[in-house]
Amino acid sequence: MTTSELTCVVHVHSVYSDGTGTISEIAAAAARAGADAVLVTDHDRMGGLAHAGWHGDVLVAVGVEVSPSHGSHLLAFGTPAPVRHNGRALAQILDAVHEAGGVGFAAHPFSRGGWVLGRAGRAAPWGDLRVPYDGLEVWSLVTDTLEYLRSPRALLRFRRRPDEVLADPPAENLAAWDALGARRRVPAIGGLDAHQFGLRRRGRVLVRTMAYERTFALLRTHVLLDAPPTGDAAGDTARVYAAMAAGRAFIARDSLADATGFRFAGAGGTVAMGDEAPLPAGGLELVAQTPTACELRLLRDGEVIAADDGVADLRAHVDRPGVYRVSAHLVRHGRRRTWILGNPIYLR
């Protein structure tokens, strides 16, 4: 039974690769933004590992973004050192992550490229989503947003008022995730790809845009644990990684409203988010609950099969196999926006 929930900001870059913040600065930004944990993933480096652990009330976990030049970047969590990728096929990289005791999530796997970042904005999708990764970023906030902006004016508006520009994850991402789930479990996380772009000189950031604190408020992965953190950083970090790989997590736009307390499960706790189980004879009642009234949608294999608006509870009896997931939506800044994306329950 879930007894603890941590709000995590995932996929963050520091001074150890192409970010502009130190680990302590990033932890402080997370604390100001109200996040419980930061998952740092620098490109092919784990210099931040020496500073991992509890920084006050914020847990800093250090993984690595394995970054082959051809794309197919992988967020590796739980490895003691960076994973070599030169000359290795993607499946071999994943094998190395697993052999080192880690888990691997596909980073911005649906990247399409965009003009905003110039050469850095070249498409970097995953070449083969059939390999045995442990999960994926279904919503990579900075990457997906910058790739979809179509003009300098739109970019300026995003920098000034990001909550007004952000609405939904790309529909193509969700469709691909649903299709992948028909074949096997595919736990999803929301990644930021946060860098705090800018110029750092002599220990100070002189110029910055998309600051960590602001970005950390926009999209989070809420991780559900079976017990509260103990204060043992290594053990708490391992439990966060295990929960993500089990699909015991949901993605939320907490800047629209605090999503803490969202749950999606079978009635009576028969199945939980991330579970894969046979459909019981006679079917099963699925229950979604939110802390704030909203529009709730239950989807099977990507199609809405039940929905209600202005509610904080949605119940539906299902009697067909499928991949069932829930999304919650709120009207903010003049339009309906995705608030919560839950991981699926797989009924086979």
N, C-alpha and C positions, 0 to 999 in steps of 0.2 A: 504494500500500500504506500502511495506517495505521501511523504510527510514533510518534504522540503522542496522549495523551488528557487533556483538561482537565475537571475537575469544576466545573460552573458553577451558581451560584444565580441564577435568572432571575426578573424581574419584582419589582423592589425599589423601594420609595419612600423618599425622603430628605426633608430639611428643605425642599427646593425645591418640594415639593407638600405632601402630607399625612402624611409620615413624621416621625420624631423624631430621626433620626440624620444627622450630617454625612457627607460622602463618606469622609473619613478614618476616622471611627468605624465606618462600614459595612465598609470594607476591613479594618479591624482585627478586626471581628467575624467576617468571612469567614476570615481567617487563623486565628483561634482555633478555628473550626469545621472547619478543614481543607479549605476550598474553594480552588480555583485561580483562579476568576474570578467577578466579580459583574456582572450586567447590570442597571443602574439604569434605571428607566422611570417617571419622574415624570409626573404628569398635565399634558400640554400645555406643559411647561416643560423646558428643558435647561440649567438653571443649573449642574448638576453637570459639564457638559462641560469647564469650565475645570480641573477636578480629575481628569479621566479619565487613564488610563495605568497604569503599573505602580506599585503601592504595595508595595514589597518583593517578595514572591513572589506577590502577588495582582494580577491584571489587573482594572481597573475600566473597564467599557465603559458608555457613556451613550447610551441611546436615549430614546424618549418613548412614553408611553401616550396616544395620540390619543383624546380622551374626549368624544364628542358627548353631548349631554344625553339623547338618546333611547336610549342604549346602543350596542351594536356597537363597543365599544372595540377599538383596534388597537395592538399593540406594534410600533412602527416602529423598526428598527435600521439604522444606517448613513446617516441623513440628517444634514446639517450644522446643521439648525435644526428647531424644531417645525413640524409640518405643520398648516396651517389647515384647520379642518373646518366652520366655520359656513357654513350654506347649501349645503354640498356633499353629494351622495349618496355612499354608501359606495364605489361603484366609482370615483368621482372622487377620493376620499381616497386610495385605493390607487394610482390613476394618479399622484397627486402624490408619493407615497412612492417609487414606481419611477422617476419622472422625476428625483427628487433623488438617485438612486443607492442607495436603501435597499430593505429587504425588510420585509414586514408579516405579523405573526402575530396571528390572532384571539385576543383576551384573554377569558378565561372565557366562551367562546362558548355554553356550555350552562347558563348561570346560570338558576336557578329562583326565586331570592329566598328569604328566610328571616327569622324573627323576631329573631334574635340581634342584628343590626346596626341594627334599627329602620328609619328611612327609607333609610339606606345599604344595607339589606338587600333593597331592592326588586329584582326580577329585572332583569338587564341582559343578556339574550341577544343573539346576533347575529340581525339580521332576515333576512339572506339569505346563506346559506353557499355560494351558487353563484358569488359574485364571486371574482375571481382573487387571493385572498390567497396568501401563500407558505407558510403553515403555521398551526398552531393550538396552543393550550394544551389538551391532552386531559385533563390533570389540573391544575387550579388549586387548590393545596392549601388556602390559607386560605379562599378563596371557597367551594369545594365543601364543605369541612368545616363551616364555620359555617352554610351553608344547610341542611345535613342534620342538625344537632343539633336535638333536639326538646324539650329541657327545660333549665332553669338548672343542674340537677345534671349533665347531660351536658356543658354548657359548662365547668363547674368542673373536671370530670374531664379534659377536653381541655387546659385550662390547666395542670393539675398533671402529667398523665402523657400527653402527646400520642402517644407511641409505642404506648400501649395502646389508644388510641381509633382511630387511623388503621389502616385495614385494606386497603382497595382503592379505586381510583378508581370513581366512579359507573358502574354498568353501562350506564346510558343514554348516557354520554359515549363509552364504547368502542363501543357499537353504532352510534352516529351516525358515529364516525370510520371504522369498517369500511365503512359504507354509502357514505360520501363517497369512500373509496379505490377503490371499484369504478368510479368515473367518471374519477378522475385522481389523481396523486400528492398526498398530503396529509401532509407532514412534521409531526411532533408534538414538542412540548417539554413539560416539566413546569414550571409556573410557581408561584411562591410567593404573589404579591400581598402581600409582606411590608411592614408599616408600622412595626412596633414601636409599637403604640398606647400613648399616654401623654401626659405633660405636660412640656414643655420650657420652662424659664425661665432667662434669663441664662446661656445656654450649657451648661446642665445639664439632664439628663432626671431630673425629680424622681419621677415615677411612670411605670412602664412595665409592659406585659404583652405576651406573645408577643415576647420580645426577639429581636433579629436573630440573635445567635449560636445560640440554641436553634432558631429556625426554619430557619436555614441548614443544620442537620444533618438535617432531616427529609426533604427531597426535593430532588434535584439532577438536572440535565441534563448527562450526560457527552457531551462533544463530541469527535469523532474527527478529528484533523488528519493530513495526509500528511507532516508534518515538525514537529519541536519548535518552540515559540515562539522567536522570534529576539531578543526584547527590544525590538524596534521596536513600540511600543504601537499605532500606527495600523495597521500591517500585520498584527499579531497579532489585533487586534480584527476586522478585515475578514475574516480567515480563519475566525474563530469564527462570524461571521454567515453566511458562505458555507457552512460545514459544516452549520449548522442548517437552512438553506434546502434543502440537498441531502439532508436526512434522515440525515446521518452523525452520528447522536446517539441516545442512549437515556436513558430516565428511570429513576432508581433511588432507593430508600429506603436510603441509605447508613448510616442509624442502625441498621438491622437487621443489616447486614454490608456491608463495603466491596465495591462492585460493579465496581471497576476491573478491566478485563481481559475483561469480557463482549464477546462477538462473535457476530454472526449473518451468514452469507454462504453463497454457493454453494460447493460443494467445489472446491478449487483456485483460489479467488478469482475465479470466473467472474462473480459478481454480488455486490454488497455492500448493506448496509442503505441504503435510500433509492433504490436503482436501480429503473428501470422497463425491462423487456427482454422480448423475445419468449421464450416457453417453448421451449427447444430440442427438436428432434425426439428422442424417446426419453426426455424428461424431464430431471430435474436432482436431484442430491442437495443438500439444504440442511443446514447444520451450525450448531448453537448451542453455545456454550461459556461456562461461568461459572467464576469463581475459587473458588467454594464449592459443595459438593454441595447440591442443592435439588430441588424439583419443577420440571421444565421442561415447557412446553406449546408445541406448534406449532399455530397456528391458520391456517385458510384461510377468508377471507371471514367471520371472526368465529366459526367453528366449530372446536373442537379436533379435529385429525386425528391427532395423535401426542402422547404424554406419557409421562414416566417420573419416578420419585421417587428421591431419594437419589443423584442423578447430577450430574455437572458437564459432561456432553456428551450432546447429543441429535442424531441423524442420521435423516433421513427422505428417501426418494426420492419426488418429486412428479411427477405426469404430467398435471396439469390446470391450466389457467390460473386465476389467482386472486391475491388480496392475502394474502401470507404474512407473519405476524409471530410473535414469540416473547414469552412472558411467563415469568418465574421467580418462584417462591413459596417462602417459608420459614415454618416454625412458630416464632413468637415470642410471648411473653406469653400463652401458652395457646391460640393459634389460628393458622390458616394465613393469611398476609398476602402481598400483592403486594410483591415485592422489586424486580423489573426489568420494564420495558416497553420492548421494542425497536421501532424504526421498521420499517415493512414493507419487503419486497421485492415488487415488482409484476411478476408474470409474466403477460403478456397473450396 
